[in-house]
Amino acid sequence: MAAANLLSRSLVPSLTPNPGSQPSRSRAASVSLRRRHGPAAPLRASLSTASPSTRVAMGEAPKHCFQRGADGHLYCEGVRVEDTMAAADRTPFYLYSKPQVVRNFTAYDKALQGLRSIVGYAVKANNNLSVLQLLRGLGCGAVLVSGNELRLALRAGFDPTRCIFNGNGKTLEDLILAAESGVFVNIDSEFDLENIVAAARVAGRQVPVLLRINPDVDPQVHPYVATGNKTSKFGIRNEKLQWFLDSIKSYSNDIKLVGVHCHLGSTITKVMSCTI
């Protein structure tokens, strides 16, 4: 089983950097995690009081959670990573920065101020429950591509009305769960539409849906992550759009069109790629 640590300055106030102090060995704390079967397992957490970097001015938040200290060691939010890894009882070991997650979310949130919007976190990026609960608490929505991701999002406490279920390979079983939960569902193809309607009838619920449009735009990224080209397997082409609109009207008791969706690709670095 993997060990995961989520570091928070609010939980470890003693980590305030002191530029005059020398790097010190960390102190270890022991906590117990209950297992489903068997006795509780001890898990050690390592805290360091060393300065994360002399290049960061006092009172200035670092641009990234990872910093190289004056002693040459790697620090994460003031905690020496080497000490934290050594204190871990289990492997593989994952280290997450709570302040960094908050900073990232806040950057998106501020950029969308004044707009009626929801910052949606792609659960496939990291499905650690503690990370999901943190993001949910910040007001984040969830972007899902499988039934298990939907189950995780619900377990983390996400509001279903702030979740959207994507993907061109959604199974009927997963769509039934989505219909029962009340999340938004993207229509990605003809057979996807048929399955969503079938799931709505099994669940006895009207499903809020969006049409995923394929705009035929070249995002100028690697072809493996380009999803907005006409030759891409994702989304609905313009020439098929009217057929989908007519079909949705004919299933008005089962589905309700509430919006459109578009995804050009990943690792986009040019703003002009998003100008249609």
LUMKOL-685673 format. One record per residue (C-alpha): x, y, z negated; residue number from 1; residue in three letters. Coordinates in steps of 0.1 Angstrom, whole numbers, plus 5000, padded with zeros to 4 digits. Layout:
N
[[X, Y, Z], NUM, 'ALA'];
...
This chain:
276
[[5000, 5000, 5000], 1, 'MET'];
[[5013, 5035, 5009], 2, 'ALA'];
[[5020, 5061, 4983], 3, 'ALA'];
[[5009, 5097, 4990], 4, 'ALA'];
[[5016, 5128, 4970], 5, 'ASN'];
[[4998, 5161, 4975], 6, 'LEU'];
[[5018, 5189, 4960], 7, 'LEU'];
[[5001, 5220, 4946], 8, 'SER'];
[[5018, 5250, 4930], 9, 'ARG'];
[[4987, 5257, 4909], 10, 'SER'];
[[4992, 5223, 4893], 11, 'LEU'];
[[5030, 5228, 4888], 12, 'VAL'];
[[5035, 5264, 4877], 13, 'PRO'];
[[5070, 5257, 4865], 14, 'SER'];
[[5082, 5254, 4900], 15, 'LEU'];
[[5085, 5292, 4905], 16, 'THR'];
[[5119, 5296, 4922], 17, 'PRO'];
[[5146, 5313, 4902], 18, 'ASN'];
[[5174, 5325, 4925], 19, 'PRO'];
[[5198, 5325, 4896], 20, 'GLY'];
[[5192, 5289, 4885], 21, 'SER'];
[[5213, 5260, 4895], 22, 'GLN'];
[[5197, 5230, 4913], 23, 'PRO'];
[[5185, 5206, 4886], 24, 'SER'];
[[5175, 5170, 4885], 25, 'ARG'];
[[5137, 5166, 4886], 26, 'SER'];
[[5116, 5154, 4857], 27, 'ARG'];
[[5094, 5124, 4862], 28, 'ALA'];
[[5058, 5121, 4851], 29, 'ALA'];
[[5038, 5089, 4850], 30, 'SER'];
[[5002, 5085, 4859], 31, 'VAL'];
[[4980, 5055, 4862], 32, 'SER'];
[[4960, 5046, 4893], 33, 'LEU'];
[[4933, 5020, 4889], 34, 'ARG'];
[[4932, 4992, 4914], 35, 'ARG'];
[[4901, 4974, 4925], 36, 'ARG'];
[[4915, 4942, 4913], 37, 'HIS'];
[[4941, 4938, 4885], 38, 'GLY'];
[[4956, 4962, 4860], 39, 'PRO'];
[[4963, 4999, 4866], 40, 'ALA'];
[[4995, 5006, 4886], 41, 'ALA'];
[[5019, 5032, 4874], 42, 'PRO'];
[[5029, 5059, 4899], 43, 'LEU'];
[[5057, 5083, 4892], 44, 'ARG'];
[[5057, 5119, 4905], 45, 'ALA'];
[[5089, 5139, 4907], 46, 'SER'];
[[5090, 5176, 4900], 47, 'LEU'];
[[5120, 5199, 4907], 48, 'SER'];
[[5127, 5233, 4893], 49, 'THR'];
[[5153, 5242, 4919], 50, 'ALA'];
[[5149, 5271, 4942], 51, 'SER'];
[[5136, 5260, 4977], 52, 'PRO'];
[[5158, 5284, 4996], 53, 'SER'];
[[5179, 5315, 4989], 54, 'THR'];
[[5168, 5329, 5023], 55, 'ARG'];
[[5132, 5334, 5010], 56, 'VAL'];
[[5127, 5367, 4993], 57, 'ALA'];
[[5112, 5368, 4958], 58, 'MET'];
[[5074, 5370, 4960], 59, 'GLY'];
[[5074, 5362, 4998], 60, 'GLU'];
[[5056, 5330, 5008], 61, 'ALA'];
[[5077, 5307, 5029], 62, 'PRO'];
[[5065, 5303, 5065], 63, 'LYS'];
[[5067, 5266, 5062], 64, 'HIS'];
[[5065, 5242, 5032], 65, 'CYS'];
[[5099, 5226, 5040], 66, 'PHE'];
[[5129, 5246, 5032], 67, 'GLN'];
[[5166, 5239, 5029], 68, 'ARG'];
[[5179, 5248, 4995], 69, 'GLY'];
[[5212, 5265, 4986], 70, 'ALA'];
[[5224, 5230, 4975], 71, 'ASP'];
[[5219, 5217, 5010], 72, 'GLY'];
[[5189, 5195, 5000], 73, 'HIS'];
[[5155, 5195, 5016], 74, 'LEU'];
[[5127, 5210, 4994], 75, 'TYR'];
[[5089, 5210, 4998], 76, 'CYS'];
[[5072, 5238, 4979], 77, 'GLU'];
[[5101, 5240, 4955], 78, 'GLY'];
[[5102, 5202, 4949], 79, 'VAL'];
[[5134, 5184, 4960], 80, 'ARG'];
[[5122, 5157, 4985], 81, 'VAL'];
[[5150, 5133, 4977], 82, 'GLU'];
[[5140, 5132, 4941], 83, 'ASP'];
[[5103, 5127, 4949], 84, 'THR'];
[[5111, 5098, 4973], 85, 'MET'];
[[5134, 5082, 4947], 86, 'ALA'];
[[5106, 5083, 4921], 87, 'ALA'];
[[5080, 5066, 4944], 88, 'ALA'];
[[5072, 5031, 4933], 89, 'ASP'];
[[5057, 5021, 4967], 90, 'ARG'];
[[5065, 5024, 5004], 91, 'THR'];
[[5058, 5038, 5029], 92, 'PRO'];
[[5059, 5072, 5012], 93, 'PHE'];
[[5040, 5102, 5025], 94, 'TYR'];
[[5045, 5138, 5012], 95, 'LEU'];
[[5019, 5165, 5018], 96, 'TYR'];
[[5019, 5201, 5009], 97, 'SER'];
[[4986, 5214, 4996], 98, 'LYS'];
[[4997, 5251, 5000], 99, 'PRO'];
[[5007, 5244, 5036], 100, 'GLN'];
[[4973, 5228, 5044], 101, 'VAL'];
[[4956, 5259, 5028], 102, 'VAL'];
[[4978, 5283, 5048], 103, 'ARG'];
[[4970, 5265, 5080], 104, 'ASN'];
[[4933, 5265, 5074], 105, 'PHE'];
[[4933, 5302, 5064], 106, 'THR'];
[[4951, 5312, 5096], 107, 'ALA'];
[[4923, 5296, 5117], 108, 'TYR'];
[[4896, 5310, 5094], 109, 'ASP'];
[[4909, 5345, 5096], 110, 'LYS'];
[[4913, 5344, 5134], 111, 'ALA'];
[[4876, 5335, 5136], 112, 'LEU'];
[[4863, 5362, 5112], 113, 'GLN'];
[[4832, 5379, 5126], 114, 'GLY'];
[[4822, 5349, 5147], 115, 'LEU'];
[[4796, 5323, 5138], 116, 'ARG'];
[[4820, 5295, 5137], 117, 'SER'];
[[4832, 5264, 5118], 118, 'ILE'];
[[4868, 5253, 5116], 119, 'VAL'];
[[4866, 5216, 5124], 120, 'GLY'];
[[4894, 5192, 5112], 121, 'TYR'];
[[4902, 5162, 5134], 122, 'ALA'];
[[4901, 5134, 5110], 123, 'VAL'];
[[4922, 5112, 5133], 124, 'LYS'];
[[4951, 5135, 5126], 125, 'ALA'];
[[4953, 5124, 5090], 126, 'ASN'];
[[4926, 5104, 5072], 127, 'ASN'];
[[4941, 5107, 5037], 128, 'ASN'];
[[4911, 5111, 5014], 129, 'LEU'];
[[4928, 5137, 4992], 130, 'SER'];
[[4936, 5158, 5023], 131, 'VAL'];
[[4901, 5155, 5036], 132, 'LEU'];
[[4886, 5165, 5002], 133, 'GLN'];
[[4909, 5195, 5001], 134, 'LEU'];
[[4898, 5207, 5035], 135, 'LEU'];
[[4861, 5201, 5028], 136, 'ARG'];
[[4865, 5222, 4997], 137, 'GLY'];
[[4879, 5250, 5018], 138, 'LEU'];
[[4848, 5250, 5039], 139, 'GLY'];
[[4861, 5229, 5068], 140, 'CYS'];
[[4840, 5207, 5090], 141, 'GLY'];
[[4850, 5173, 5104], 142, 'ALA'];
[[4856, 5162, 5140], 143, 'VAL'];
[[4851, 5125, 5144], 144, 'LEU'];
[[4859, 5098, 5170], 145, 'VAL'];
[[4848, 5066, 5152], 146, 'SER'];
[[4823, 5052, 5127], 147, 'GLY'];
[[4850, 5047, 5101], 148, 'ASN'];
[[4861, 5083, 5104], 149, 'GLU'];
[[4824, 5092, 5098], 150, 'LEU'];
[[4823, 5070, 5067], 151, 'ARG'];
[[4855, 5087, 5054], 152, 'LEU'];
[[4841, 5121, 5060], 153, 'ALA'];
[[4809, 5113, 5042], 154, 'LEU'];
[[4830, 5098, 5013], 155, 'ARG'];
[[4851, 5130, 5012], 156, 'ALA'];
[[4819, 5150, 5008], 157, 'GLY'];
[[4816, 5167, 5042], 158, 'PHE'];
[[4783, 5182, 5051], 159, 'ASP'];
[[4770, 5161, 5080], 160, 'PRO'];
[[4756, 5192, 5096], 161, 'THR'];
[[4792, 5205, 5099], 162, 'ARG'];
[[4805, 5173, 5115], 163, 'CYS'];
[[4806, 5164, 5152], 164, 'ILE'];
[[4811, 5130, 5167], 165, 'PHE'];
[[4832, 5129, 5199], 166, 'ASN'];
[[4846, 5103, 5222], 167, 'GLY'];
[[4838, 5085, 5254], 168, 'ASN'];
[[4838, 5050, 5238], 169, 'GLY'];
[[4813, 5054, 5210], 170, 'LYS'];
[[4797, 5021, 5201], 171, 'THR'];
[[4760, 5017, 5195], 172, 'LEU'];
[[4767, 5007, 5159], 173, 'GLU'];
[[4786, 5039, 5152], 174, 'ASP'];
[[4760, 5060, 5169], 175, 'LEU'];
[[4733, 5045, 5147], 176, 'ILE'];
[[4753, 5056, 5117], 177, 'LEU'];
[[4758, 5090, 5132], 178, 'ALA'];
[[4720, 5093, 5139], 179, 'ALA'];
[[4712, 5082, 5103], 180, 'GLU'];
[[4737, 5107, 5089], 181, 'SER'];
[[4725, 5137, 5109], 182, 'GLY'];
[[4758, 5147, 5125], 183, 'VAL'];
[[4761, 5164, 5159], 184, 'PHE'];
[[4770, 5140, 5188], 185, 'VAL'];
[[4787, 5149, 5221], 186, 'ASN'];
[[4773, 5133, 5253], 187, 'ILE'];
[[4803, 5123, 5273], 188, 'ASP'];
[[4788, 5101, 5301], 189, 'SER'];
[[4757, 5084, 5315], 190, 'GLU'];
[[4761, 5053, 5294], 191, 'PHE'];
[[4769, 5074, 5263], 192, 'ASP'];
[[4736, 5092, 5268], 193, 'LEU'];
[[4718, 5059, 5270], 194, 'GLU'];
[[4734, 5046, 5238], 195, 'ASN'];
[[4727, 5078, 5219], 196, 'ILE'];
[[4690, 5076, 5228], 197, 'VAL'];
[[4690, 5039, 5218], 198, 'ALA'];
[[4706, 5048, 5184], 199, 'ALA'];
[[4681, 5076, 5178], 200, 'ALA'];
[[4652, 5051, 5183], 201, 'ARG'];
[[4668, 5025, 5160], 202, 'VAL'];
[[4674, 5052, 5133], 203, 'ALA'];
[[4640, 5069, 5138], 204, 'GLY'];
[[4658, 5103, 5139], 205, 'ARG'];
[[4661, 5130, 5165], 206, 'GLN'];
[[4698, 5134, 5172], 207, 'VAL'];
[[4713, 5169, 5178], 208, 'PRO'];
[[4735, 5166, 5209], 209, 'VAL'];
[[4760, 5186, 5229], 210, 'LEU'];
[[4771, 5182, 5265], 211, 'LEU'];
[[4808, 5177, 5270], 212, 'ARG'];
[[4816, 5197, 5301], 213, 'ILE'];
[[4845, 5189, 5324], 214, 'ASN'];
[[4855, 5224, 5338], 215, 'PRO'];
[[4881, 5210, 5362], 216, 'ASP'];
[[4908, 5232, 5348], 217, 'VAL'];
[[4945, 5223, 5348], 218, 'ASP'];
[[4959, 5231, 5313], 219, 'PRO'];
[[4994, 5225, 5325], 220, 'GLN'];
[[5003, 5199, 5300], 221, 'VAL'];
[[5014, 5163, 5302], 222, 'HIS'];
[[4989, 5144, 5324], 223, 'PRO'];
[[4983, 5119, 5295], 224, 'TYR'];
[[4968, 5146, 5273], 225, 'VAL'];
[[4951, 5166, 5300], 226, 'ALA'];
[[4913, 5161, 5295], 227, 'THR'];
[[4898, 5190, 5315], 228, 'GLY'];
[[4908, 5180, 5350], 229, 'ASN'];
[[4882, 5167, 5374], 230, 'LYS'];
[[4900, 5134, 5376], 231, 'THR'];
[[4899, 5130, 5338], 232, 'SER'];
[[4878, 5103, 5323], 233, 'LYS'];
[[4863, 5128, 5298], 234, 'PHE'];
[[4833, 5149, 5302], 235, 'GLY'];
[[4806, 5157, 5327], 236, 'ILE'];
[[4813, 5172, 5361], 237, 'ARG'];
[[4795, 5203, 5373], 238, 'ASN'];
[[4777, 5184, 5401], 239, 'GLU'];
[[4761, 5160, 5375], 240, 'LYS'];
[[4751, 5187, 5350], 241, 'LEU'];
[[4716, 5192, 5363], 242, 'GLN'];
[[4709, 5154, 5361], 243, 'TRP'];
[[4719, 5154, 5325], 244, 'PHE'];
[[4698, 5184, 5316], 245, 'LEU'];
[[4668, 5167, 5332], 246, 'ASP'];
[[4675, 5135, 5314], 247, 'SER'];
[[4678, 5152, 5280], 248, 'ILE'];
[[4644, 5168, 5286], 249, 'LYS'];
[[4628, 5134, 5293], 250, 'SER'];
[[4641, 5121, 5259], 251, 'TYR'];
[[4629, 5151, 5239], 252, 'SER'];
[[4616, 5129, 5211], 253, 'ASN'];
[[4650, 5112, 5206], 254, 'ASP'];
[[4676, 5139, 5212], 255, 'ILE'];
[[4678, 5177, 5211], 256, 'LYS'];
[[4703, 5197, 5231], 257, 'LEU'];
[[4719, 5223, 5208], 258, 'VAL'];
[[4751, 5233, 5226], 259, 'GLY'];
[[4780, 5225, 5250], 260, 'VAL'];
[[4815, 5212, 5243], 261, 'HIS'];
[[4847, 5216, 5263], 262, 'CYS'];
[[4882, 5203, 5257], 263, 'HIS'];
[[4910, 5210, 5281], 264, 'LEU'];
[[4938, 5190, 5266], 265, 'GLY'];
[[4965, 5189, 5239], 266, 'SER'];
[[4997, 5209, 5233], 267, 'THR'];
[[4985, 5238, 5254], 268, 'ILE'];
[[5010, 5267, 5252], 269, 'THR'];
[[4995, 5291, 5277], 270, 'LYS'];
[[4965, 5313, 5268], 271, 'VAL'];
[[4955, 5316, 5305], 272, 'MET'];
[[4947, 5279, 5306], 273, 'SER'];
[[4917, 5287, 5284], 274, 'CYS'];
[[4904, 5314, 5306], 275, 'THR'];
[[4877, 5300, 5329], 276, 'ILE'];
